Each structure stands twice: as C-alpha cells, then as structure tokens.
Amino acid sequence: MESKSNPKSRKAKAVVPPPMSMSELARLGGGKIAYIKVMTADEAKEAFPAVEGIPSGISLYALHAADGTPIALTDSRQSALGHAMGDELEIASVH
C-alpha cells in the first residue's frame, strides 16, 4: 500500500542567497558600509603594517570598508564605532 504525503506537513526550505563577490560587496551601499572586526595583535600587524609598536597578546578592533580595506585600528569597539560615525559609515553586522 502506497502512503500519500500530506502537503501541509512538508517543511518549507529556507532560501539562501548566493554569496557575494568582493566587488559586489564593495559596491554595496556606495562605499558607505563598513564592519568592525576583532583582531589579535598578530592579525593587526599583518592588516596594518604601517602601525608600529602593537603589543603582543591584546585584542584590537579594526574598522574595514565593505570590500575588506582596512580603515582604522583601535583598542576599543566604541572608538571604532566613533570613527565610523565620523566618516558617516553605516556598520554592517558580519557573522
């Protein structure tokens, strides 16, 4: 005997948009969207080679343009947010 499935019992599949390319992300918001990333001292030294004297073993907050371009490096999230506000950047949540 063949069982019939109940259409109401089927679960809807979530629609997941395709990933964005770096160039698509860069165009998002016309250059006015940024994100804040927590970095180790070693990551900060690599992303911000011009910054000297970064002590080891600390966490820093980096403000990046939507395309990943580093904008600012600071020791507090609040300071990174202040920099973004000063540049009239909207902060995107990145997961």
Jmol script that loads the backbone (N, CA, C; Angstrom):
load data "model"
ATOM      1  N   MET A   1       0.826  -1.171   0.000  1.00  0.00           N
ATOM      2  CA  MET A   1       0.000   0.000   0.000  1.00  0.00           C
ATOM      3  C   MET A   1       0.876   1.241   0.000  1.00  0.00           C
ATOM      4  N   GLU A   2       0.627   2.141  -0.869  1.00  0.00           N
ATOM      5  CA  GLU A   2       1.436   3.347  -1.023  1.00  0.00           C
ATOM      6  C   GLU A   2       0.902   4.439  -0.089  1.00  0.00           C
ATOM      7  N   SER A   3       1.822   5.057   0.641  1.00  0.00           N
ATOM      8  CA  SER A   3       1.390   6.132   1.537  1.00  0.00           C
ATOM      9  C   SER A   3       1.485   7.462   0.817  1.00  0.00           C
ATOM     10  N   LYS A   4       0.508   8.294   1.061  1.00  0.00           N
ATOM     11  CA  LYS A   4       0.490   9.629   0.450  1.00  0.00           C
ATOM     12  C   LYS A   4       0.966  10.621   1.486  1.00  0.00           C
ATOM     13  N   SER A   5       1.820  11.521   1.048  1.00  0.00           N
ATOM     14  CA  SER A   5       2.317  12.521   1.990  1.00  0.00           C
ATOM     15  C   SER A   5       1.346  13.688   2.051  1.00  0.00           C
ATOM     16  N   ASN A   6       1.243  14.223   3.196  1.00  0.00           N
ATOM     17  CA  ASN A   6       0.366  15.356   3.433  1.00  0.00           C
ATOM     18  C   ASN A   6       1.121  16.633   3.075  1.00  0.00           C
ATOM     19  N   PRO A   7       0.652  17.421   2.085  1.00  0.00           N
ATOM     20  CA  PRO A   7       1.376  18.643   1.686  1.00  0.00           C
ATOM     21  C   PRO A   7       1.532  19.640   2.815  1.00  0.00           C
ATOM     22  N   LYS A   8       0.609  19.652   3.765  1.00  0.00           N
ATOM     23  CA  LYS A   8       0.709  20.589   4.883  1.00  0.00           C
ATOM     24  C   LYS A   8       1.811  20.210   5.848  1.00  0.00           C
ATOM     25  N   SER A   9       2.214  18.936   5.836  1.00  0.00           N
ATOM     26  CA  SER A   9       3.252  18.501   6.767  1.00  0.00           C
ATOM     27  C   SER A   9       4.657  18.735   6.232  1.00  0.00           C
ATOM     28  N   ARG A  10       4.767  19.124   4.973  1.00  0.00           N
ATOM     29  CA  ARG A  10       6.093  19.401   4.397  1.00  0.00           C
ATOM     30  C   ARG A  10       6.633  20.711   4.949  1.00  0.00           C
ATOM     31  N   LYS A  11       7.897  20.717   5.252  1.00  0.00           N
ATOM     32  CA  LYS A  11       8.530  21.932   5.747  1.00  0.00           C
ATOM     33  C   LYS A  11       9.080  22.723   4.572  1.00  0.00           C
ATOM     34  N   ALA A  12       8.901  24.023   4.637  1.00  0.00           N
ATOM     35  CA  ALA A  12       9.433  24.893   3.583  1.00  0.00           C
ATOM     36  C   ALA A  12      10.942  25.005   3.749  1.00  0.00           C
ATOM     37  N   LYS A  13      11.632  24.954   2.641  1.00  0.00           N
ATOM     38  CA  LYS A  13      13.084  25.105   2.679  1.00  0.00           C
ATOM     39  C   LYS A  13      13.437  26.579   2.704  1.00  0.00           C
ATOM     40  N   ALA A  14      14.420  26.918   3.511  1.00  0.00           N
ATOM     41  CA  ALA A  14      14.885  28.301   3.585  1.00  0.00           C
ATOM     42  C   ALA A  14      15.611  28.654   2.287  1.00  0.00           C
ATOM     43  N   VAL A  15      15.339  29.829   1.812  1.00  0.00           N
ATOM     44  CA  VAL A  15      16.016  30.309   0.604  1.00  0.00           C
ATOM     45  C   VAL A  15      17.277  31.040   1.053  1.00  0.00           C
ATOM     46  N   VAL A  16      18.410  30.547   0.608  1.00  0.00           N
ATOM     47  CA  VAL A  16      19.694  31.144   0.966  1.00  0.00           C
ATOM     48  C   VAL A  16      20.245  31.861  -0.254  1.00  0.00           C
ATOM     49  N   PRO A  17      20.464  33.180  -0.131  1.00  0.00           N
ATOM     50  CA  PRO A  17      21.003  33.903  -1.280  1.00  0.00           C
ATOM     51  C   PRO A  17      22.433  33.453  -1.572  1.00  0.00           C
ATOM     52  N   PRO A  18      22.860  33.559  -2.823  1.00  0.00           N
ATOM     53  CA  PRO A  18      24.233  33.169  -3.152  1.00  0.00           C
ATOM     54  C   PRO A  18      25.228  34.120  -2.489  1.00  0.00           C
ATOM     55  N   PRO A  19      26.425  33.636  -2.203  1.00  0.00           N
ATOM     56  CA  PRO A  19      27.431  34.519  -1.589  1.00  0.00           C
ATOM     57  C   PRO A  19      27.770  35.675  -2.523  1.00  0.00           C
ATOM     58  N   MET A  20      28.132  36.798  -1.919  1.00  0.00           N
ATOM     59  CA  MET A  20      28.501  37.975  -2.710  1.00  0.00           C
ATOM     60  C   MET A  20      29.990  37.951  -3.007  1.00  0.00           C
ATOM     61  N   SER A  21      30.332  38.408  -4.187  1.00  0.00           N
ATOM     62  CA  SER A  21      31.748  38.542  -4.523  1.00  0.00           C
ATOM     63  C   SER A  21      32.294  39.781  -3.817  1.00  0.00           C
ATOM     64  N   MET A  22      33.609  39.905  -3.730  1.00  0.00           N
ATOM     65  CA  MET A  22      34.227  41.073  -3.098  1.00  0.00           C
ATOM     66  C   MET A  22      33.834  42.358  -3.829  1.00  0.00           C
ATOM     67  N   SER A  23      33.739  42.306  -5.157  1.00  0.00           N
ATOM     68  CA  SER A  23      33.381  43.518  -5.896  1.00  0.00           C
ATOM     69  C   SER A  23      31.917  43.891  -5.656  1.00  0.00           C
ATOM     70  N   GLU A  24      31.036  42.894  -5.542  1.00  0.00           N
ATOM     71  CA  GLU A  24      29.637  43.177  -5.228  1.00  0.00           C
ATOM     72  C   GLU A  24      29.523  43.783  -3.826  1.00  0.00           C
ATOM     73  N   LEU A  25      30.261  43.235  -2.879  1.00  0.00           N
ATOM     74  CA  LEU A  25      30.242  43.744  -1.520  1.00  0.00           C
ATOM     75  C   LEU A  25      30.787  45.167  -1.472  1.00  0.00           C
ATOM     76  N   ALA A  26      31.824  45.435  -2.247  1.00  0.00           N
ATOM     77  CA  ALA A  26      32.430  46.771  -2.269  1.00  0.00           C
ATOM     78  C   ALA A  26      31.446  47.817  -2.783  1.00  0.00           C
ATOM     79  N   ARG A  27      30.597  47.432  -3.735  1.00  0.00           N
ATOM     80  CA  ARG A  27      29.614  48.368  -4.293  1.00  0.00           C
ATOM     81  C   ARG A  27      28.412  48.555  -3.368  1.00  0.00           C
ATOM     82  N   LEU A  28      28.236  47.653  -2.434  1.00  0.00           N
ATOM     83  CA  LEU A  28      27.094  47.702  -1.526  1.00  0.00           C
ATOM     84  C   LEU A  28      27.114  49.004  -0.732  1.00  0.00           C
ATOM     85  N   GLY A  29      26.061  49.755  -0.813  1.00  0.00           N
ATOM     86  CA  GLY A  29      25.957  50.995  -0.045  1.00  0.00           C
ATOM     87  C   GLY A  29      26.787  52.131  -0.583  1.00  0.00           C
ATOM     88  N   GLY A  30      27.301  52.014  -1.787  1.00  0.00           N
ATOM     89  CA  GLY A  30      28.046  53.116  -2.401  1.00  0.00           C
ATOM     90  C   GLY A  30      29.268  53.534  -1.609  1.00  0.00           C
ATOM     91  N   GLY A  31      29.948  52.578  -0.983  1.00  0.00           N
ATOM     92  CA  GLY A  31      31.154  52.897  -0.223  1.00  0.00           C
ATOM     93  C   GLY A  31      30.868  53.461   1.153  1.00  0.00           C
ATOM     94  N   LYS A  32      29.647  53.349   1.623  1.00  0.00           N
ATOM     95  CA  LYS A  32      29.276  53.912   2.921  1.00  0.00           C
ATOM     96  C   LYS A  32      28.966  52.828   3.958  1.00  0.00           C
ATOM     97  N   ILE A  33      29.329  51.580   3.668  1.00  0.00           N
ATOM     98  CA  ILE A  33      29.103  50.491   4.615  1.00  0.00           C
ATOM     99  C   ILE A  33      30.445  49.935   5.050  1.00  0.00           C
ATOM    100  N   ALA A  34      30.555  49.680   6.345  1.00  0.00           N
ATOM    101  CA  ALA A  34      31.789  49.135   6.908  1.00  0.00           C
ATOM    102  C   ALA A  34      31.436  48.095   7.962  1.00  0.00           C
ATOM    103  N   TYR A  35      32.451  47.409   8.449  1.00  0.00           N
ATOM    104  CA  TYR A  35      32.252  46.462   9.538  1.00  0.00           C
ATOM    105  C   TYR A  35      33.425  46.549  10.495  1.00  0.00           C
ATOM    106  N   ILE A  36      33.189  46.083  11.712  1.00  0.00           N
ATOM    107  CA  ILE A  36      34.224  46.075  12.742  1.00  0.00           C
ATOM    108  C   ILE A  36      34.602  44.626  13.007  1.00  0.00           C
ATOM    109  N   LYS A  37      35.894  44.381  13.053  1.00  0.00           N
ATOM    110  CA  LYS A  37      36.399  43.029  13.275  1.00  0.00           C
ATOM    111  C   LYS A  37      37.365  43.043  14.452  1.00  0.00           C
ATOM    112  N   VAL A  38      37.189  42.092  15.360  1.00  0.00           N
ATOM    113  CA  VAL A  38      38.133  41.937  16.468  1.00  0.00           C
ATOM    114  C   VAL A  38      39.340  41.184  15.924  1.00  0.00           C
ATOM    115  N   MET A  39      40.536  41.687  16.233  1.00  0.00           N
ATOM    116  CA  MET A  39      41.774  41.088  15.723  1.00  0.00           C
ATOM    117  C   MET A  39      42.756  40.846  16.857  1.00  0.00           C
ATOM    118  N   THR A  40      43.565  39.828  16.668  1.00  0.00           N
ATOM    119  CA  THR A  40      44.691  39.637  17.576  1.00  0.00           C
ATOM    120  C   THR A  40      45.776  40.630  17.173  1.00  0.00           C
ATOM    121  N   ALA A  41      46.761  40.794  18.012  1.00  0.00           N
ATOM    122  CA  ALA A  41      47.870  41.693  17.696  1.00  0.00           C
ATOM    123  C   ALA A  41      48.574  41.247  16.416  1.00  0.00           C
ATOM    124  N   ASP A  42      48.762  39.940  16.245  1.00  0.00           N
ATOM    125  CA  ASP A  42      49.430  39.435  15.037  1.00  0.00           C
ATOM    126  C   ASP A  42      48.618  39.725  13.780  1.00  0.00           C
ATOM    127  N   GLU A  43      47.290  39.545  13.848  1.00  0.00           N
ATOM    128  CA  GLU A  43      46.439  39.860  12.696  1.00  0.00           C
ATOM    129  C   GLU A  43      46.497  41.353  12.384  1.00  0.00           C
ATOM    130  N   ALA A  44      46.498  42.172  13.433  1.00  0.00           N
ATOM    131  CA  ALA A  44      46.552  43.624  13.244  1.00  0.00           C
ATOM    132  C   ALA A  44      47.861  44.044  12.598  1.00  0.00           C
ATOM    133  N   LYS A  45      48.962  43.434  13.005  1.00  0.00           N
ATOM    134  CA  LYS A  45      50.264  43.763  12.412  1.00  0.00           C
ATOM    135  C   LYS A  45      50.277  43.449  10.921  1.00  0.00           C
ATOM    136  N   GLU A  46      49.594  42.371  10.533  1.00  0.00           N
ATOM    137  CA  GLU A  46      49.544  41.982   9.126  1.00  0.00           C
ATOM    138  C   GLU A  46      48.622  42.916   8.324  1.00  0.00           C
ATOM    139  N   ALA A  47      47.464  43.258   8.893  1.00  0.00           N
ATOM    140  CA  ALA A  47      46.489  44.096   8.188  1.00  0.00           C
ATOM    141  C   ALA A  47      46.888  45.569   8.163  1.00  0.00           C
ATOM    142  N   PHE A  48      47.640  46.006   9.197  1.00  0.00           N
ATOM    143  CA  PHE A  48      48.048  47.401   9.317  1.00  0.00           C
ATOM    144  C   PHE A  48      49.567  47.477   9.482  1.00  0.00           C
ATOM    145  N   PRO A  49      50.322  47.146   8.440  1.00  0.00           N
ATOM    146  CA  PRO A  49      51.782  47.090   8.563  1.00  0.00           C
ATOM    147  C   PRO A  49      52.428  48.431   8.911  1.00  0.00           C
ATOM    148  N   ALA A  50      51.768  49.524   8.644  1.00  0.00           N
ATOM    149  CA  ALA A  50      52.345  50.841   8.949  1.00  0.00           C
ATOM    150  C   ALA A  50      52.273  51.181  10.436  1.00  0.00           C
ATOM    151  N   VAL A  51      51.427  50.477  11.177  1.00  0.00           N
ATOM    152  CA  VAL A  51      51.290  50.741  12.609  1.00  0.00           C
ATOM    153  C   VAL A  51      52.410  50.007  13.342  1.00  0.00           C
ATOM    154  N   GLU A  52      53.204  50.761  14.079  1.00  0.00           N
ATOM    155  CA  GLU A  52      54.329  50.166  14.800  1.00  0.00           C
ATOM    156  C   GLU A  52      54.021  50.081  16.294  1.00  0.00           C
ATOM    157  N   GLY A  53      54.682  49.164  16.960  1.00  0.00           N
ATOM    158  CA  GLY A  53      54.596  49.059  18.406  1.00  0.00           C
ATOM    159  C   GLY A  53      53.334  48.421  18.937  1.00  0.00           C
ATOM    160  N   ILE A  54      52.680  47.589  18.148  1.00  0.00           N
ATOM    161  CA  ILE A  54      51.490  46.897  18.644  1.00  0.00           C
ATOM    162  C   ILE A  54      51.940  45.825  19.635  1.00  0.00           C
ATOM    163  N   PRO A  55      51.514  45.925  20.892  1.00  0.00           N
ATOM    164  CA  PRO A  55      51.937  44.938  21.883  1.00  0.00           C
ATOM    165  C   PRO A  55      51.302  43.571  21.621  1.00  0.00           C
ATOM    166  N   SER A  56      52.026  42.524  21.903  1.00  0.00           N
ATOM    167  CA  SER A  56      51.520  41.164  21.714  1.00  0.00           C
ATOM    168  C   SER A  56      50.488  40.827  22.780  1.00  0.00           C
ATOM    169  N   GLY A  57      49.616  39.894  22.449  1.00  0.00           N
ATOM    170  CA  GLY A  57      48.670  39.367  23.410  1.00  0.00           C
ATOM    171  C   GLY A  57      47.452  40.226  23.694  1.00  0.00           C
ATOM    172  N   ILE A  58      47.164  41.219  22.858  1.00  0.00           N
ATOM    173  CA  ILE A  58      45.982  42.039  23.085  1.00  0.00           C
ATOM    174  C   ILE A  58      45.008  41.873  21.923  1.00  0.00           C
ATOM    175  N   SER A  59      43.754  42.202  22.171  1.00  0.00           N
ATOM    176  CA  SER A  59      42.750  42.225  21.106  1.00  0.00           C
ATOM    177  C   SER A  59      42.540  43.667  20.693  1.00  0.00           C
ATOM    178  N   LEU A  60      42.371  43.866  19.407  1.00  0.00           N
ATOM    179  CA  LEU A  60      42.158  45.197  18.849  1.00  0.00           C
ATOM    180  C   LEU A  60      40.903  45.169  17.988  1.00  0.00           C
ATOM    181  N   TYR A  61      40.402  46.344  17.657  1.00  0.00           N
ATOM    182  CA  TYR A  61      39.205  46.471  16.840  1.00  0.00           C
ATOM    183  C   TYR A  61      39.585  47.197  15.560  1.00  0.00           C
ATOM    184  N   ALA A  62      39.306  46.543  14.442  1.00  0.00           N
ATOM    185  CA  ALA A  62      39.642  47.111  13.139  1.00  0.00           C
ATOM    186  C   ALA A  62      38.369  47.486  12.407  1.00  0.00           C
ATOM    187  N   LEU A  63      38.336  48.690  11.885  1.00  0.00           N
ATOM    188  CA  LEU A  63      37.237  49.140  11.046  1.00  0.00           C
ATOM    189  C   LEU A  63      37.644  48.886   9.607  1.00  0.00           C
ATOM    190  N   HIS A  64      36.797  48.166   8.879  1.00  0.00           N
ATOM    191  CA  HIS A  64      37.075  47.814   7.483  1.00  0.00           C
ATOM    192  C   HIS A  64      35.944  48.310   6.594  1.00  0.00           C
ATOM    193  N   ALA A  65      36.299  48.744   5.384  1.00  0.00           N
ATOM    194  CA  ALA A  65      35.293  49.050   4.372  1.00  0.00           C
ATOM    195  C   ALA A  65      34.630  47.735   3.969  1.00  0.00           C
ATOM    196  N   ALA A  66      33.473  47.823   3.332  1.00  0.00           N
ATOM    197  CA  ALA A  66      32.734  46.620   2.939  1.00  0.00           C
ATOM    198  C   ALA A  66      33.573  45.677   2.086  1.00  0.00           C
ATOM    199  N   ASP A  67      34.525  46.210   1.327  1.00  0.00           N
ATOM    200  CA  ASP A  67      35.361  45.355   0.480  1.00  0.00           C
ATOM    201  C   ASP A  67      36.547  44.761   1.224  1.00  0.00           C
ATOM    202  N   GLY A  68      36.653  45.037   2.538  1.00  0.00           N
ATOM    203  CA  GLY A  68      37.737  44.483   3.341  1.00  0.00           C
ATOM    204  C   GLY A  68      38.920  45.409   3.529  1.00  0.00           C
ATOM    205  N   THR A  69      38.911  46.554   2.892  1.00  0.00           N
ATOM    206  CA  THR A  69      40.007  47.506   3.027  1.00  0.00           C
ATOM    207  C   THR A  69      40.076  48.024   4.462  1.00  0.00           C
ATOM    208  N   PRO A  70      41.236  47.882   5.131  1.00  0.00           N
ATOM    209  CA  PRO A  70      41.364  48.394   6.491  1.00  0.00           C
ATOM    210  C   PRO A  70      41.273  49.920   6.514  1.00  0.00           C
ATOM    211  N   ILE A  71      40.483  50.447   7.453  1.00  0.00           N
ATOM    212  CA  ILE A  71      40.307  51.891   7.582  1.00  0.00           C
ATOM    213  C   ILE A  71      40.974  52.410   8.848  1.00  0.00           C
ATOM    214  N   ALA A  72      40.708  51.755   9.974  1.00  0.00           N
ATOM    215  CA  ALA A  72      41.224  52.240  11.256  1.00  0.00           C
ATOM    216  C   ALA A  72      41.445  51.067  12.208  1.00  0.00           C
ATOM    217  N   LEU A  73      42.354  51.266  13.135  1.00  0.00           N
ATOM    218  CA  LEU A  73      42.676  50.263  14.153  1.00  0.00           C
ATOM    219  C   LEU A  73      42.640  50.957  15.509  1.00  0.00           C
ATOM    220  N   THR A  74      41.940  50.337  16.457  1.00  0.00           N
ATOM    221  CA  THR A  74      41.806  50.949  17.770  1.00  0.00           C
ATOM    222  C   THR A  74      41.747  49.874  18.858  1.00  0.00           C
ATOM    223  N   ASP A  75      41.822  50.323  20.105  1.00  0.00           N
ATOM    224  CA  ASP A  75      41.802  49.368  21.208  1.00  0.00           C
ATOM    225  C   ASP A  75      40.420  49.204  21.831  1.00  0.00           C
ATOM    226  N   SER A  76      39.401  49.884  21.260  1.00  0.00           N
ATOM    227  CA  SER A  76      38.051  49.713  21.798  1.00  0.00           C
ATOM    228  C   SER A  76      37.015  49.723  20.677  1.00  0.00           C
ATOM    229  N   ARG A  77      35.971  48.963  20.877  1.00  0.00           N
ATOM    230  CA  ARG A  77      34.875  48.914  19.908  1.00  0.00           C
ATOM    231  C   ARG A  77      34.224  50.297  19.806  1.00  0.00           C
ATOM    232  N   GLN A  78      34.071  50.959  20.933  1.00  0.00           N
ATOM    233  CA  GLN A  78      33.445  52.280  20.955  1.00  0.00           C
ATOM    234  C   GLN A  78      34.219  53.276  20.087  1.00  0.00           C
ATOM    235  N   SER A  79      35.517  53.222  20.144  1.00  0.00           N
ATOM    236  CA  SER A  79      36.344  54.109  19.332  1.00  0.00           C
ATOM    237  C   SER A  79      36.186  53.790  17.844  1.00  0.00           C
ATOM    238  N   ALA A  80      36.110  52.500  17.508  1.00  0.00           N
ATOM    239  CA  ALA A  80      35.908  52.110  16.112  1.00  0.00           C
ATOM    240  C   ALA A  80      34.546  52.596  15.618  1.00  0.00           C
ATOM    241  N   LEU A  81      33.521  52.490  16.467  1.00  0.00           N
ATOM    242  CA  LEU A  81      32.195  52.994  16.110  1.00  0.00           C
ATOM    243  C   LEU A  81      32.225  54.520  15.911  1.00  0.00           C
ATOM    244  N   GLY A  82      32.950  55.220  16.789  1.00  0.00           N
ATOM    245  CA  GLY A  82      33.081  56.666  16.669  1.00  0.00           C
ATOM    246  C   GLY A  82      33.740  57.070  15.365  1.00  0.00           C
ATOM    247  N   HIS A  83      34.765  56.322  14.967  1.00  0.00           N
ATOM    248  CA  HIS A  83      35.445  56.603  13.704  1.00  0.00           C
ATOM    249  C   HIS A  83      34.479  56.404  12.531  1.00  0.00           C
ATOM    250  N   ALA A  84      33.709  55.325  12.590  1.00  0.00           N
ATOM    251  CA  ALA A  84      32.733  55.049  11.529  1.00  0.00           C
ATOM    252  C   ALA A  84      31.698  56.167  11.444  1.00  0.00           C
ATOM    253  N   MET A  85      31.217  56.613  12.592  1.00  0.00           N
ATOM    254  CA  MET A  85      30.228  57.696  12.612  1.00  0.00           C
ATOM    255  C   MET A  85      30.818  58.982  12.051  1.00  0.00           C
ATOM    256  N   GLY A  86      32.075  59.263  12.396  1.00  0.00           N
ATOM    257  CA  GLY A  86      32.740  60.454  11.885  1.00  0.00           C
ATOM    258  C   GLY A  86      32.898  60.441  10.375  1.00  0.00           C
ATOM    259  N   ASP A  87      33.052  59.252   9.821  1.00  0.00           N
ATOM    260  CA  ASP A  87      33.171  59.105   8.368  1.00  0.00           C
ATOM    261  C   ASP A  87      31.817  58.843   7.705  1.00  0.00           C
ATOM    262  N   GLU A  88      30.742  58.927   8.501  1.00  0.00           N
ATOM    263  CA  GLU A  88      29.386  58.688   8.017  1.00  0.00           C
ATOM    264  C   GLU A  88      29.238  57.316   7.373  1.00  0.00           C
ATOM    265  N   LEU A  89      29.825  56.311   8.023  1.00  0.00           N
ATOM    266  CA  LEU A  89      29.729  54.933   7.560  1.00  0.00           C
ATOM    267  C   LEU A  89      28.670  54.194   8.364  1.00  0.00           C
ATOM    268  N   GLU A  90      27.927  53.346   7.689  1.00  0.00           N
ATOM    269  CA  GLU A  90      26.949  52.502   8.360  1.00  0.00           C
ATOM    270  C   GLU A  90      27.628  51.173   8.675  1.00  0.00           C
ATOM    271  N   ILE A  91      27.477  50.695   9.898  1.00  0.00           N
ATOM    272  CA  ILE A  91      28.112  49.447  10.305  1.00  0.00           C
ATOM    273  C   ILE A  91      27.205  48.273   9.976  1.00  0.00           C
ATOM    274  N   ALA A  92      27.752  47.329   9.244  1.00  0.00           N
ATOM    275  CA  ALA A  92      27.027  46.095   8.907  1.00  0.00           C
ATOM    276  C   ALA A  92      27.428  45.019   9.904  1.00  0.00           C
ATOM    277  N   SER A  93      26.477  44.169  10.238  1.00  0.00           N
ATOM    278  CA  SER A  93      26.761  43.045  11.127  1.00  0.00           C
ATOM    279  C   SER A  93      27.334  41.910  10.273  1.00  0.00           C
ATOM    280  N   VAL A  94      28.491  41.431  10.669  1.00  0.00           N
ATOM    281  CA  VAL A  94      29.150  40.355   9.933  1.00  0.00           C
ATOM    282  C   VAL A  94      29.217  39.137  10.840  1.00  0.00           C
ATOM    283  N   HIS A  95      28.770  37.992  10.319  1.00  0.00           N
ATOM    284  CA  HIS A  95      28.768  36.769  11.133  1.00  0.00           C
ATOM    285  C   HIS A  95      29.760  35.788  10.596  1.00  0.00           C
TER     286      HIS A  95
END
end "model"
wireframe off; spacefill off
backbone 0.3
color backbone group
